[in-house]
Amino acid sequence: MKRHCLALDLKNDPVLIAEYEAYHKEIWPEIKKSILDSGIVNMEIYRIMDRLFMIMEVDDSFSFEKKNAADAANPKVQEWEALMWKYQQALPVAKPGEKWIFMEKIFAL
């Protein structure tokens, strides 16, 4: 099993952050299905202040290319992504259109 770690910022507004967390207490069933169908077997998101950290554990069938293509063809995923962008903001190092950014592993015990 492979693990990917990514980061993204939220808009620094306590009301928006609370709304974002409320959406993630019970994500839409279509979003959960799209995540699981892509080969992601576990996903966790952590927050400190306005910084998010995501850990994804994926099986051998997973690829970002396939996930991106499936998401682009799924109207419900596109609706979710548009809604979430109300709360999110790209990291300063993000390229245009880039949201979640891969983190570099710098230590392992």
C-alpha positions in Angstrom: 0.0 0.0 0.0 1.3 3.4 -0.9 0.8 6.6 1.1 0.5 10.2 -0.3 0.6 13.3 1.9 -0.7 16.6 0.7 -1.3 20.1 2.0 -3.8 22.9 1.3 -4.9 26.1 3.1 -8.3 27.2 4.2 -9.4 30.8 4.0 -8.6 32.2 7.4 -12.1 32.8 8.6 -13.5 31.0 11.7 -17.0 30.8 10.3 -15.8 29.3 6.9 -13.5 26.9 8.7 -16.4 25.7 10.9 -18.6 25.2 7.8 -15.8 23.3 6.0 -15.4 21.0 9.0 -19.2 20.4 9.2 -19.2 19.2 5.6 -16.4 16.8 6.4 -18.2 15.2 9.4 -20.4 13.5 6.8 -19.3 13.8 3.2 -21.8 13.3 0.4 -22.3 9.6 -0.4 -21.3 10.2 -4.0 -18.0 11.7 -2.9 -17.2 8.8 -0.6 -18.0 6.4 -3.4 -15.8 8.2 -5.9 -12.9 8.1 -3.4 -13.3 4.4 -2.7 -13.8 3.5 -6.3 -10.6 5.2 -7.3 -8.5 2.8 -5.1 -8.1 5.1 -2.1 -8.5 2.8 0.9 -8.0 5.3 3.7 -8.0 9.1 3.8 -7.6 11.4 6.7 -7.5 15.2 6.8 -6.0 17.1 9.8 -6.1 20.8 10.4 -4.0 23.4 12.4 -5.3 26.9 12.1 -5.9 27.3 8.4 -3.5 24.6 7.1 -4.9 21.2 6.1 -2.8 18.0 5.9 -4.2 15.0 4.0 -3.0 11.4 4.2 -4.1 9.1 1.5 -3.4 5.3 1.5 -4.0 3.8 -1.9 -4.0 0.3 -3.4 -2.2 -0.8 -6.6 -5.1 0.2 -8.8 -4.9 3.9 -7.9 -3.4 6.6 -10.1 -3.8 10.3 -9.9 -4.4 10.4 -13.7 -7.4 8.0 -13.4 -8.8 9.8 -10.4 -8.6 13.2 -12.1 -10.3 11.9 -15.2 -13.0 10.2 -13.2 -13.6 13.3 -11.1 -13.7 15.5 -14.2 -16.5 13.3 -15.6 -18.5 13.2 -12.4 -20.9 16.1 -12.0 -21.4 15.5 -8.3 -17.6 15.5 -7.7 -17.4 18.8 -9.7 -20.2 20.2 -7.5 -18.4 19.2 -4.3 -15.1 20.6 -5.6 -16.7 24.0 -6.5 -18.4 24.1 -3.1 -15.1 23.3 -1.2 -13.3 26.0 -3.1 -15.5 28.5 -1.3 -13.5 27.5 1.8 -10.1 26.6 0.4 -7.2 28.7 -0.9 -4.1 27.5 -2.7 -0.7 27.4 -1.0 1.6 30.2 -2.1 3.7 27.7 -4.0 0.8 26.3 -6.0 0.7 26.6 -9.8 -2.4 28.1 -11.4 -5.4 25.7 -10.9 -3.5 23.6 -8.4 -5.1 22.9 -5.0 -3.7 20.1 -2.9 0.1 20.1 -3.0 2.3 17.0 -2.4 4.4 17.1 0.7 8.0 15.9 0.7 8.7 13.1 3.3 11.8 14.3 5.2 11.9 11.7 8.0 10.9 8.1 8.8 11.6 6.0 11.9 
